[in-house]
């Protein structure tokens, strides 16, 4: 009887919460294994594949833990039409005659194309640091892959790649402003102000890298704000992943996750009666986890000794940095060195191209920059004050 009773006793069951969390554990273990292999044995494409797959599995685990009645975002068809309208307006301005305008070729354009040829070949450590101003290798490799895919790494092609990033920046800026502003026309006007900013326009027509930082900042903030609006840890995690990718592009994008955490802290401090602190902590944990999972291999690379000439030039106000900046002057006028942009305007003036724009260039810079910053601040402030009312 005792034996029969033992046989009939049901086996203990594992709670469903543990099964739901199993992808989180599996993804984290795979991520640790990939990083350990990279730390000990170096880079291989299999390591990068396991690392990326582990992050995807971790995100799947977060999705499984979300409630089934979680609010999902819907993209209105009118917003899609507005994005297409913005691209059709600014497409000619950013893409026409890239080979000839701007006329001078910046020193960085030549150097970046050389690195893109070199670092877009198979076997390159995508988590590595290049010898060019300690920039991540992934930045040059990704540009090189796109350039090879659309016609080869040469001046007009790489300028087209960067101009495409500029157009994507305008489109994503509309999405961000649409999430922050209650009216569609406000977001459209803000995106137009971004597109007509002469700094973004001119840099987008050069084979540089600057737009990569702004683009991923906007993508990350768009996902993070949408995650905050819908209280979705998965969308916040995707925003954290985008912020982590920002560590592999141009350096200013690295501040995105810091600004996001500070914004959540301010919301928890000033709007604690309108939003649960627990919800903010969950969103912050999801976004920071996504950023850390993506960005940590780069920090492992930074711990390794490397021989690079860029150490003395990291602080551009140092004597070595000032001397290095002198190498970027492309034009001289009356024994005075000019920056590349001012030199370009001088060439335009000498060739009688757009003399009015050349004369007014210095007066245009501050209003355009202030307009973009003020529009961003007003939009985010209006969102912060009304989202939790």
C-alpha positions, 0 to 999 in steps of 0.5 A: 500500500505504501509503495502504491501510494508513492507511485500515485503521488504526482510529481512536483510541477515547475511554476509557469513563471519559471518557464516564462523566464527560461528564455531570459536565463538562456539568453543571458547564459549564451551572452556570457558564453559569447563574451567569455569566448571573445575575452579568451580566444578573440573574435570569430564570426561564430562569437558575434552570431551567438552574441546577437542570437542571445540578445534576441532570445533575451528580448523574446523572454521579456516579451513572454513576461509582458501581460497579454493585454499589453497595449501595442502601438499602431502606426496611423496611415496618415503618419506614413504619408507624412513621412513619405512627403518629407522624404519626397521634399528633402530627397532632391536637396540631399541626393542630387549632384553629390559628386560635384557639391560640395566641390572640395573633398574633405580630408576625412572623406578620403581617410574614411573611405580607405578605412571602409575598404580595409575594415569591410573585409571578412574576418575583421573584429567588429567589436574592435577599436580602430586606430583612427581617433579610437573609433569603433571598427563597426562604424567603418565596416557597416558603412563599407558593407553598404557602399559595396552593396550599392556600387563600390566604395568611392566618393559619390557612393559613400556620399549617397550612403551618408545622405541616406542617413540624413534622410532617415534622420529626418523621417525618424525625427518626425516619429519622435516628435509625433510621439512627443507632440499632440498634433501632427502638424507640430511634428511635421514642422519640427521635422522640417526644421531638422531637414532645413538645418544647414549643418545636417544638410551639408554634412549629409552631402559628404562621405562622413560619419556624423549622421550615424550618431544622430540617427541612432539617438533618435531611434533609441529615444523614439522606442524609449518614449513609446515604451514609456507611453505604453508601459512596455518593457519590450519596447524599452528594451529595444530602445536600449538595444538601439542606444547600445548600438550607438556606442558602435557609431560616432561617439556623441550617441553614447550619451543617449542612455544617460539622458534617458535614465536622468529623464526617468529619474526626473519623472519619478521625482516630480510625477510620482503621484501620476506614475508608479515608481515600480513601472519606471524602475522596470522600464529603466531596468529593461532599457539599461539591460538592452544597452549593456548587452549590446555595448559591453563587448566594446568595453572589453576591447577597451581593456586590451592594450593597443598601439594607436596614435590617437591617444594624444588627439582625444582632447582636441584642446590639447597642443597635439589636438590643435596641431592635428586640427590644423591638418583639416584646413583645406583653404587659405585666404590672406595667410589665414587658415580656414575650416573646411566649411568656411573654405567651401563657402569661400570657394563658392563665393569665388565661383559666384555660387550662391553668394547670398548664402555664403554671406549669410552663413554665419548669421544662419548658424545660431538660429538654426541650432537654437530652433532645433534645440528649442523645438525638442525641449518644448515637445518633450516638456509638453509630453512630460506634462500631459502624458500622465495627467 
